[in-house]
Amino acid sequence: MSTKSIGQEFTKGLWDENPVFRQLLGLCPTLAVTNAVINGLAMGMATSFVLIFSSLVVSSIKKFIPSQVRIASYVVIIATFVTVADRFLAAFFPPISKSLGPYVPLIVVNCIILGRQEAFSSKNTVGRSLIDALGMSSGFVLAMLLLSAIREILGMGTFLGYQVMGPWFEPWIIMLLPPGAFITLGILLALALQIERKAKSWK
């Protein structure tokens, strides 16, 4: 059982245990689909939906799941919500679904989601599991939004498709390519580490 307060349970996902910048989890979709803000936001929301609802279900039925098959059970629960998210995007947002390609179905094996079920939801109450999932989801969405915003602005001069850079700006095409994702993430990880070191030195 976690001994943190409700506020700490939520805010840990925003910084101290941010899935992308602190734990380096879920990097496959983080690097693959963040060439545009709408893609990054859609992937973040789909992942959040799966994480939140699978956490609620796992926490609710944890006492009924034999320890020998708990991982397999978690995967089945996660896959159910991934299917819902994937079909929802395909039905109502076909262009986004096409842009995200196979990365929505691959949420099933996202380490963030399975890790939270094993490390937290299976050991805590429904209420705490919900707060944990909301915090981790918020941290993941913020990371996706930040990364995709930088790449879209520098790569196309736009934000959510709207032009934000003047005619003088020459787009950095590399930011829309895989190397741009690695460069941007590397810089953001370095900044996060520097902020952490500064915060420790002030204590």
C-alpha positions in Angstrom: 0.0 0.0 0.0 1.2 3.5 -0.8 1.8 5.9 2.1 1.8 9.1 0.0 -0.9 11.7 0.2 -3.5 12.0 -2.6 -1.8 15.1 -3.9 1.6 13.4 -3.9 0.1 10.4 -5.6 -1.1 12.5 -8.5 1.8 14.9 -8.9 4.5 12.2 -8.9 3.5 11.4 -12.4 4.0 15.0 -13.5 7.6 15.1 -12.5 9.2 12.8 -10.0 8.1 9.7 -11.7 7.2 11.1 -15.1 7.0 8.1 -17.4 8.9 9.6 -20.3 11.4 12.1 -18.8 12.1 10.3 -15.5 11.4 6.6 -16.1 12.1 6.4 -19.8 9.0 4.3 -20.5 6.8 4.2 -23.5 9.5 5.6 -25.8 8.4 3.8 -28.9 5.2 5.8 -29.5 7.0 8.9 -28.0 9.6 8.8 -30.7 7.4 7.5 -33.5 4.2 9.7 -33.6 5.3 13.1 -32.2 6.1 14.7 -35.5 2.8 16.6 -35.2 0.9 17.9 -32.1 -2.4 16.3 -33.1 -0.7 12.9 -33.4 1.1 13.2 -30.0 -2.1 14.4 -28.3 -4.2 11.6 -29.8 -1.6 9.0 -28.7 -1.4 10.5 -25.3 -5.2 10.5 -24.8 -5.6 6.9 -26.1 -2.8 5.8 -23.7 -4.5 7.7 -20.9 -7.8 6.1 -21.6 -6.3 2.6 -21.5 -4.2 3.3 -18.4 -7.0 4.8 -16.4 -9.7 2.2 -17.1 -7.4 -0.8 -16.9 -6.1 0.5 -13.5 -9.7 0.7 -12.3 -10.5 -2.8 -13.4 -7.3 -4.4 -12.1 -7.6 -2.7 -8.7 -11.3 -3.8 -8.5 -10.7 -7.5 -9.2 -7.2 -8.0 -8.0 -8.3 -10.3 -5.2 -9.9 -12.6 -7.7 -6.9 -13.0 -10.0 -4.6 -15.9 -9.2 -1.0 -14.8 -8.9 0.1 -17.4 -11.4 -1.8 -15.7 -14.2 -1.9 -12.1 -13.1 0.3 -10.8 -16.0 -1.7 -12.6 -18.6 -4.9 -11.3 -17.0 -3.6 -7.8 -17.0 -2.7 -8.1 -20.7 -6.2 -9.3 -21.5 -7.8 -6.4 -19.6 -5.4 -3.9 -21.3 -6.0 -5.3 -24.7 -9.8 -4.9 -24.3 -9.5 -1.2 -23.7 -6.9 -0.8 -26.4 -9.3 -2.4 -28.9 -12.0 0.1 -27.8 -9.6 3.1 -28.2 -8.4 1.8 -31.6 -11.9 1.2 -33.0 -13.1 4.6 -31.6 -10.3 6.4 -33.5 -10.9 4.5 -36.6 -14.6 5.2 -36.6 -14.6 8.9 -35.6 -11.1 10.2 -36.5 -9.9 8.1 -39.6 -7.1 10.5 -40.6 -5.6 10.4 -37.1 -6.0 6.6 -36.9 -4.2 6.3 -40.2 -1.4 8.6 -39.0 -0.9 6.6 -35.8 -0.8 3.3 -37.7 0.1 0.3 -35.6 1.1 2.3 -32.6 -2.4 2.4 -31.0 -2.6 -1.5 -31.0 0.9 -1.6 -29.6 -0.4 0.2 -26.5 -1.0 -3.3 -25.3 2.7 -3.8 -24.6 3.4 -0.3 -23.4 5.6 -0.6 -20.3 3.8 2.3 -18.7 0.5 0.6 -18.5 1.6 -2.9 -17.7 4.1 -1.5 -15.2 1.5 0.5 -13.3 -0.8 -2.5 -13.0 1.9 -4.7 -11.6 3.6 -2.1 -9.4 0.5 -0.1 -8.2 -3.0 -1.1 -9.1 -2.6 -4.7 -8.0 -1.5 -3.5 -4.5 -3.7 -0.5 -3.8 -7.3 0.6 -3.5 -9.5 1.7 -6.4 -9.3 5.3 -5.4 -5.5 5.4 -5.1 -5.2 3.5 -8.4 -7.4 6.1 -10.1 -5.3 9.0 -8.8 -2.1 7.2 -9.8 -3.4 6.5 -13.3 -4.6 10.1 -13.7 -1.2 11.5 -12.6 0.8 9.1 -14.8 -1.5 9.8 -17.7 -1.2 13.6 -17.3 2.6 13.3 -17.2 2.6 11.2 -20.4 0.3 13.6 -22.2 2.4 16.6 -21.2 5.6 14.8 -22.4 3.9 13.9 -25.7 2.6 17.5 -26.1 5.9 19.1 -25.4 7.9 16.8 -27.7 5.4 17.1 -30.6 5.0 20.8 -30.2 8.8 21.4 -30.5 9.1 19.1 -33.5 6.0 20.5 -35.4 7.0 24.1 -34.8 10.6 23.6 -35.9 9.8 21.1 -38.6 6.8 22.8 -40.2 6.5 26.2 -38.5 3.0 25.3 -37.4 1.2 24.3 -34.2 -1.9 22.1 -34.5 -1.8 23.0 -38.2 -1.9 26.7 -37.7 1.1 28.8 -38.9 3.0 30.3 -36.0 6.3 31.1 -37.7 6.8 33.9 -40.2 7.7 33.7 -43.8 11.3 34.2 -42.8 11.4 30.8 -41.1 13.0 27.9 -42.9 11.6 24.6 -41.6 14.0 22.1 -40.1 13.0 19.0 -42.0 15.1 16.8 -39.8 12.7 17.5 -36.9 10.0 15.5 -38.8 12.3 12.6 -39.3 13.4 9.9 -36.7 16.7 11.7 -36.0 14.7 14.7 -35.0 12.8 12.7 -32.4 16.0 11.4 -30.8 17.6 14.8 -30.8 14.6 16.5 -29.2 14.1 13.8 -26.6 17.8 13.8 -25.8 17.7 17.6 -25.2 14.6 17.4 -23.1 16.1 14.6 -21.0 19.2 16.6 -20.4 17.2 19.6 -19.4 15.1 17.4 -17.0 18.3 16.0 -15.4 19.8 19.5 -15.1 16.6 20.8 -13.4 16.7 17.8 -11.0 20.3 18.6 -10.1 19.5 22.2 -9.5 16.5 21.3 -7.3 18.7 19.0 -5.2 21.4 21.7 -4.8 18.8 24.2 -3.4 17.6 21.8 -0.7 
